[in-house]
Amino acid sequence: MLNSILGTLLKFLSLFFCIVNLHSCDRDKANKSTIDSLLRQADQSLENNYLISLEYAKKASIIADKTTDSRRKAETYYYIAYCLNMLEEYEKSYPYIEKGLNENASKTYKPLKARLLALKGFHYSRLHLYKQQAKQHQEVIDLTLSRKDPESAMTAALSLAALGISYTIINDYPPAQHYSELALEHVETVPDSIYNRLKKIYKVKANLFYYRAMIYIEQFKPNEAFPFIQLAYKQALIDNKQRTLFLELYADYYMQTGDTEKAIENYLLALADKQKRTCNRSTSADLYLKISKSYGKLQQYDNEEKYLKLSASERLIDENKNRKRVQAVLDNIEKQELIIKNRDELLNMLLAIAFLVTLLLLLWKYRKYKLKKKKLLSAKEIEIAQNKQLIETLELKVNESFSDLIALAKKNSPTFWARFQEVHPKFLKRMLCIDANFKSSELILCAYIYLGFSTKEIADYTFKATKTIENNRYNLRKKLGLAPEEDFILWLRNHVDDSQPTTS
């Protein structure tokens, strides 16, 4: 009865956990779907309204932070940082870039890490921290240039172009042109059919054409710049990008070609496009200054003064903003460097401790090994000494037995044969294995020969004629089948001492 109740309870618990797991899986699936939907809306809102895009990205981040999905967390941080960057909230943008880079997904998935680093590079460029910008974009290029996916291709191309711009700032135009050309070559590896399906975040062709044109404008080569200005503006319309930069570029072209009125027309169109985008928080100081100079060239001094004042007013705002922004970013950089430094110091300290512990352990093991070896050597020495003593004792006994046996042989003692068998217990058995029909007299003669006595000595000790012993030796050799050249003593010792006895 108890077993039946327990079985029913186990089934119920199993069913309960299955339901909980299914519910959890459904919830995770629903969360991922919601995050993806919000990120799509954040992407689609780019260019038109960064505030709306930021709103969607933050909603996605709130949900992602409740999950263990590192990839989606990093994606939400990227969109938040991107929007804040475009809204010139640099001090707020930087921490989200770092959060994204600290996610495991960014450490294992290169394109994601590259995008965050590229954003950090553009972040630095907007604050005129060009050395940090170049370093970040070079790292992006290293991560993405060899990859074949279109997203990596666009990320690499944009960073190549950004490196070109950094050279333009210091008026070093050959490398600027080189990187700009590489960027356009790289982007051409992505077919239009694929490019058109990419997220807006990757649609950077207009920017690449813009950078290429701008390098020529900076060199006062308007004719070389013009085809790229046209391509940039056309692509901006296709990708639904803000037209401000591209209209301003057209105006710069007209200024360099001497068509000042056309230049003013485009500058004013660029200003209008910028002002209608309420989410655009950057000032128009540079644009106002260009308009002022254009009116000055046409000797329209009222308009020249008007736009010069506007430029000066906004320049002051920019300086105040930039001072705070740059300081905030530098503080973040310093903080990050301090974290890295502390982490490195801690790692070095841990490595030093680990090395010391390992060294102490090895020394302890070595000391233990030496002690063990010493004990083994001591034991071995004792054993060797004992064996030596035993060998010496045995040798002494053997020598004593041998001397005693020789004495008995020389006396032709009747106890010789019995004593010989005690000293050489294998002799009789092995001789009988060779030939079971040996007589006692033959075996005794073999014993004398085995001990090394000559024919004459055997004859003297046994009180027989030398000729008799010679005949007996001859008969024994014949019986054993020895060849004339074989040594009888060696033959006996080889067969008695080395041979194993066999049954006959």
C-alpha positions in Angstrom: 0.0 0.0 0.0 2.9 2.4 1.0 4.7 1.6 -2.3 1.6 2.4 -4.3 1.2 5.8 -2.5 4.9 6.7 -3.0 4.7 5.7 -6.7 1.7 7.9 -7.3 3.4 10.8 -5.4 6.5 10.5 -7.6 4.4 10.5 -10.8 2.6 13.7 -9.6 6.0 15.4 -8.8 7.4 14.5 -12.2 4.3 15.9 -13.9 4.5 19.0 -11.8 8.2 19.7 -12.7 7.5 19.0 -16.4 4.8 21.6 -16.4 7.1 24.1 -14.6 9.9 23.5 -17.1 7.5 23.9 -20.0 6.2 27.1 -18.6 9.8 28.3 -18.0 10.7 27.4 -21.6 7.6 29.2 -23.0 8.4 32.3 -20.9 12.1 32.3 -22.1 10.9 31.9 -25.7 8.4 34.7 -25.3 11.1 37.0 -23.7 13.5 36.3 -26.6 10.8 37.0 -29.1 9.9 40.3 -27.4 13.5 41.4 -27.2 14.0 40.7 -30.9 10.9 42.6 -31.8 11.9 45.7 -29.7 15.4 45.6 -31.2 14.0 45.5 -34.7 11.9 48.6 -33.9 15.0 50.3 -32.4 16.9 49.6 -35.6 14.1 50.8 -37.9 13.8 54.0 -35.9 17.4 54.9 -36.4 18.1 58.1 -38.4 14.5 59.2 -38.1 14.3 59.6 -34.3 17.1 58.4 -32.0 15.0 59.1 -28.9 12.3 56.6 -30.1 15.1 54.1 -31.0 16.6 54.6 -27.5 13.2 54.0 -25.9 12.8 50.6 -27.7 16.4 49.6 -26.9 15.9 50.4 -23.2 12.7 48.3 -23.1 14.5 45.4 -24.7 17.4 45.8 -22.2 15.1 45.6 -19.2 13.7 42.3 -20.4 17.1 40.9 -21.5 18.7 41.7 -18.1 16.2 39.3 -16.5 17.4 36.5 -18.7 20.7 34.6 -19.1 20.9 35.4 -22.8 24.3 37.2 -23.0 24.1 37.8 -26.8 20.8 39.6 -26.5 21.9 41.6 -23.5 25.0 42.8 -25.4 22.8 43.7 -28.4 20.5 45.9 -26.3 23.5 47.6 -24.7 24.9 48.3 -28.2 21.7 50.0 -29.4 21.4 52.0 -26.2 25.0 53.2 -26.5 24.6 53.9 -30.3 21.6 56.1 -29.7 23.1 57.9 -26.7 26.2 58.5 -28.9 24.1 60.0 -31.7 22.3 62.2 -29.1 25.7 63.4 -27.9 25.2 61.8 -24.4 28.7 60.5 -24.5 29.2 60.2 -20.7 26.1 58.0 -20.6 27.0 56.1 -23.7 30.4 54.9 -22.6 29.3 52.7 -19.6 26.9 50.8 -22.0 29.7 50.1 -24.4 31.8 48.7 -21.5 28.8 46.6 -20.3 28.4 45.1 -23.8 32.1 44.3 -24.0 32.0 42.6 -20.6 29.3 40.2 -21.7 30.5 36.6 -22.5 28.9 36.8 -25.9 31.1 39.7 -26.9 34.2 37.8 -25.8 33.4 34.7 -27.9 31.5 36.3 -30.9 34.0 38.6 -32.8 31.4 40.6 -34.9 29.6 41.7 -31.8 32.8 42.7 -30.0 33.9 44.5 -33.2 30.6 46.5 -33.4 31.0 47.7 -29.8 34.7 48.6 -30.3 33.8 50.5 -33.5 31.2 52.4 -31.6 33.8 53.2 -29.0 36.0 54.5 -31.8 33.3 56.8 -33.2 32.6 57.9 -29.6 36.3 59.0 -29.3 36.3 60.8 -32.6 33.3 62.9 -31.7 35.2 64.0 -28.6 38.4 64.6 -30.8 40.3 61.9 -29.0 41.9 60.7 -32.2 44.6 58.5 -30.8 42.1 56.4 -28.9 39.9 56.4 -32.0 42.6 55.0 -34.3 43.5 52.3 -31.8 39.9 51.1 -31.5 39.3 51.0 -35.2 42.5 49.1 -35.8 41.3 46.5 -33.4 37.9 46.3 -35.2 39.7 45.8 -38.5 41.8 43.0 -37.0 38.6 41.3 -35.8 36.5 41.6 -38.9 38.6 42.0 -42.1 39.1 38.3 -42.8 35.4 37.3 -42.0 33.0 36.7 -44.9 29.6 37.6 -43.3 28.1 40.9 -44.7 27.7 42.4 -41.2 31.5 42.0 -40.5 32.3 43.3 -44.0 30.3 46.5 -43.4 31.8 46.9 -39.9 35.3 46.5 -41.2 34.7 48.9 -44.1 33.4 51.6 -41.8 36.5 51.3 -39.5 38.8 51.4 -42.5 37.2 54.6 -43.6 37.4 56.0 -40.1 41.1 55.3 -40.0 41.3 57.3 -43.3 39.5 60.2 -41.7 41.9 60.2 -38.8 44.8 60.7 -41.3 42.8 63.5 -43.0 42.6 65.4 -39.7 46.4 65.6 -39.6 46.6 66.4 -43.3 48.3 63.1 -44.2 46.3 62.4 -47.3 48.1 59.3 -49.0 47.2 56.9 -46.1 43.8 58.6 -45.9 43.1 57.8 -49.5 44.5 54.3 -49.1 42.2 53.4 -46.2 39.2 55.0 -47.9 39.8 53.0 -51.1 40.1 49.8 -49.1 36.8 50.6 -47.3 35.0 50.9 -50.6 36.6 47.8 -52.1 35.6 45.8 -49.0 32.0 47.0 -49.1 31.7 46.0 -52.8 32.1 42.4 -51.7 28.5 42.6 -50.4 26.0 42.4 -53.2 23.2 45.0 -53.3 20.5 42.3 -52.9 22.1 41.3 -49.5 23.0 44.9 -48.5 19.4 46.0 -48.9 18.2 43.3 -46.4 20.7 44.2 -43.7 19.7 46.0 -40.5 19.9 49.8 -40.7 22.8 49.7 -38.3 24.9 48.1 -41.0 23.8 50.3 -43.9 26.9 52.5 -44.1 27.5 52.8 -47.8 26.4 56.5 -47.9 28.9 57.3 -45.1 31.7 55.5 -47.0 31.1 57.6 -50.1 30.8 60.7 -47.9 34.2 60.0 -46.3 35.8 59.4 -49.7 34.4 62.7 -51.0 35.4 64.6 -47.9 39.1 63.6 -48.2 39.1 65.2 -51.7 37.3 68.3 -50.4 39.9 68.6 -47.6 42.6 68.6 -50.4 40.6 71.2 -52.4 40.0 68.7 -55.2 36.3 69.3 -55.9 36.2 67.6 -59.3 37.5 64.3 -57.8 35.1 64.6 -54.9 31.9 65.3 -57.0 31.2 61.7 -58.2 31.4 60.4 -54.6 29.2 63.3 -53.3 26.6 62.2 -55.8 26.9 58.5 -54.8 26.7 59.5 -51.1 23.6 61.6 -51.5 21.9 59.0 -53.7 22.6 56.2 -51.2 21.5 58.4 -48.3 18.1 58.7 -50.0 17.9 55.0 -50.6 18.8 54.2 -47.0 16.5 56.9 -45.6 19.4 58.7 -43.8 19.5 62.3 -42.6 20.5 64.5 -45.5 22.3 67.2 -43.5 25.8 65.9 -43.9 25.4 65.2 -47.6 23.8 68.6 -48.4 26.6 70.3 -46.5 29.1 68.3 -48.6 27.4 69.5 -51.8 27.6 73.1 -50.5 31.4 72.6 -49.8 31.8 71.4 -53.4 30.1 74.5 -54.8 32.1 76.8 -52.6 35.4 75.3 -53.9 34.1 75.5 -57.5 33.2 79.2 -57.1 29.3 78.9 -57.2 28.7 80.7 -53.9 25.0 81.2 -54.3 24.5 77.4 -54.9 26.7 76.7 -51.9 24.5 79.0 -49.7 21.4 77.3 -51.0 22.7 73.9 -50.0 24.0 75.1 -46.6 20.6 76.4 -45.8 18.9 73.2 -46.9 21.3 71.3 -44.7 20.5 73.6 -41.8 16.8 73.2 -42.3 17.1 69.4 -42.5 19.1 69.5 -39.2 16.6 71.8 -37.4 13.5 69.7 -38.3 15.0 66.7 -36.5 14.2 67.6 -32.9 16.2 64.7 -31.6 19.4 66.1 -33.1 21.2 67.7 -30.2 24.4 68.7 -31.9 24.9 72.4 -32.5 25.3 74.0 -35.9 28.3 76.1 -35.1 30.4 74.9 -38.0 27.5 75.1 -40.5 26.6 78.7 -39.3 30.3 79.7 -39.8 30.3 78.3 -43.4 27.1 80.2 -44.2 28.6 83.4 -42.7 31.7 83.1 -44.8 29.6 82.4 -47.9 27.5 85.6 -47.4 30.8 87.5 -46.7 32.1 86.4 -50.1 28.9 87.8 -51.7 29.4 91.0 -49.6 26.0 90.5 -47.9 27.4 91.7 -44.6 24.2 91.7 -42.5 23.7 88.0 -43.2 27.4 87.4 -42.7 27.3 89.1 -39.2 24.0 87.3 -38.3 25.3 83.8 -38.9 28.7 84.6 -37.4 27.0 85.6 -34.1 24.9 82.4 -34.3 28.1 80.4 -34.8 29.9 82.1 -32.0 27.0 81.5 -29.6 26.8 77.8 -30.4 30.6 77.5 -30.4 30.5 78.6 -26.8 27.8 75.9 -26.0 30.0 73.3 -27.8 33.1 74.3 -25.8 31.2 74.0 -22.5 29.6 70.7 -23.4 32.8 69.2 -24.8 34.8 70.2 -21.8 32.4 68.3 -19.6 32.0 65.4 -22.0 35.7 64.9 -22.6 36.4 65.0 -18.9 33.7 62.5 -18.3 35.1 60.2 -21.0 38.6 60.6 -19.7 37.5 59.8 -16.2 35.8 56.6 -17.6 39.0 55.7 -19.5 41.1 56.3 -16.4 38.7 54.3 -14.3 38.8 51.5 -16.9 42.6 51.6 -17.0 42.7 51.5 -13.2 40.4 48.5 -13.2 42.6 46.8 -15.7 45.7 47.8 -13.7 44.3 46.5 -10.5 43.2 43.3 -12.2 46.7 42.8 -13.7 48.3 43.5 -10.3 45.9 41.0 -8.6 46.6 38.5 -11.4 50.4 39.0 -11.0 50.1 38.6 -7.2 48.0 35.4 -7.6 50.6 34.1 -10.1 53.4 34.9 -7.7 51.6 33.1 -4.8 50.8 30.2 -7.1 54.5 30.0 -8.1 55.6 30.2 -4.5 53.2 27.5 -3.4 54.3 25.3 -6.4 57.9 25.9 -5.5 57.4 25.1 -1.8 55.4 22.0 -2.8 58.2 20.9 -5.2 60.8 21.5 -2.5 58.7 19.5 0.0 58.3 16.7 -2.5 62.0 16.9 -3.3 62.9 16.7 0.4 60.5 13.9 0.9 62.0 12.1 -2.1 65.5 12.7 -0.7 64.5 11.3 2.7 62.9 8.3 1.1 65.9 7.8 -1.1 68.2 8.1 1.9 66.1 5.5 3.8 66.1 3.2 0.8 69.8 3.6 0.4 70.3 2.9 4.1 68.1 -0.1 3.9 69.9 -1.2 0.7 73.3 -0.7 2.4 72.1 -2.8 5.4 70.8 -5.4 3.0 74.1 -5.4 1.0 76.1 -5.6 4.2 73.9 -8.5 5.4 74.2 -10.2 2.0 77.9 -9.7 2.0 78.2 -11.2 5.5 76.0 -14.1 4.4 78.1 -14.6 1.3 81.3 -14.5 3.4 79.7 -17.0 5.8 78.7 -19.3 3.0 82.1 -18.9 1.3 83.7 -19.8 4.6 81.5 -22.8 5.0 82.1 -23.8 1.3 85.8 -23.4 1.8 85.7 -25.3 5.0 83.6 -28.1 3.3 85.9 -28.1 0.3 89.0 -28.4 2.5 87.4 -31.1 4.5 86.3 -33.0 1.3 89.8 -32.7 -0.2 91.3 -34.1 3.0 88.9 -37.1 2.9 89.7 -37.7 -0.8 93.4 -37.7 -0.1 93.0 -40.2 2.7 90.7 -42.4 0.5 88.3 -42.2 3.5 85.2 -44.5 3.2 83.1 -41.5 4.2 84.4 -39.4 1.2 81.6 -40.4 -1.1 78.9 -39.6 1.5 80.5 -36.3 2.3 80.9 -35.4 -1.4 77.1 -35.9 -1.9 76.4 -33.5 1.0 78.6 -30.8 -0.4 77.5 -31.4 -4.0 73.9 -32.6 -3.6 73.1 -32.3 -7.4 76.0 -34.4 -8.5 74.5 -37.9 -8.1 71.0 -37.0 -9.5 72.4 -35.3 -12.5 74.9 -38.1 -13.3 72.2 -40.7 -13.0 70.1 -38.6 -15.4 72.9 -38.9 -17.9 73.2 -42.6 -17.4 71.3 -44.6 -14.8 73.7 -47.6 -15.0 76.7 -45.9 -13.5 78.5 -48.0 -10.9 79.5 -46.6 -7.5 83.2 -46.9 -8.4 82.6 -45.0 -11.7 80.7 -42.2 -9.8 83.4 -41.9 -7.2 86.1 -41.6 -10.0 83.9 -38.9 -11.6 83.8 -37.2 -8.2 87.6 -37.2 -8.0 87.9 -35.8 -11.6 85.1 -33.2 -10.8 87.3 -32.0 -7.8 90.2 -31.5 -10.3 92.5 -34.3 -9.2 94.9 -35.6 -11.9 95.2 -39.2 -12.9 98.4 -39.6 -10.9 96.9 -38.0 -7.8 93.8 -40.2 -8.0 96.1 -43.3 -8.4 98.2 -42.2 -5.3 95.2 -41.5 -3.1 93.2 -44.6 -4.0 96.3 -46.9 -3.9 95.9 -48.0 -7.6 98.2 -48.1 -10.5 98.2 -45.1 -12.8 97.5 -47.3 -15.7 94.4 -48.6 -14.0 93.1 -45.1 -13.5 93.9 -44.2 -17.1 91.9 -47.2 -18.3 89.0 -46.4 -16.1 89.0 -42.8 -17.3 89.1 -44.0 -20.9 86.2 -46.3 -20.3 84.2 -43.5 -18.7 84.9 -41.2 -21.6 83.8 -43.9 -24.0 80.6 -44.6 -22.0 79.8 -40.9 -22.0 80.6 -40.5 -25.7 83.2 -37.8 -25.2 85.4 -36.8 -28.2 89.2 -37.0 -27.7 89.6 -33.2 -27.7 86.9 -32.6 -25.0 88.1 -31.8 -21.5 86.6 -34.3 -19.0 86.6 -31.9 -16.0 84.9 -29.1 -18.0 82.3 -31.5 -19.4 81.5 -32.8 -15.9 81.1 -29.3 -14.4 79.0 -28.1 -17.3 76.6 -31.0 -17.0 76.5 -31.2 -13.2 76.5 -27.5 -12.4 74.4 -26.0 -15.3 72.1 -28.8 -16.5 68.7 -29.3 -15.1 68.0 -32.9 -14.0 65.6 -34.9 -16.2 63.9 -38.2 -15.5 65.3 -41.1 -17.4 
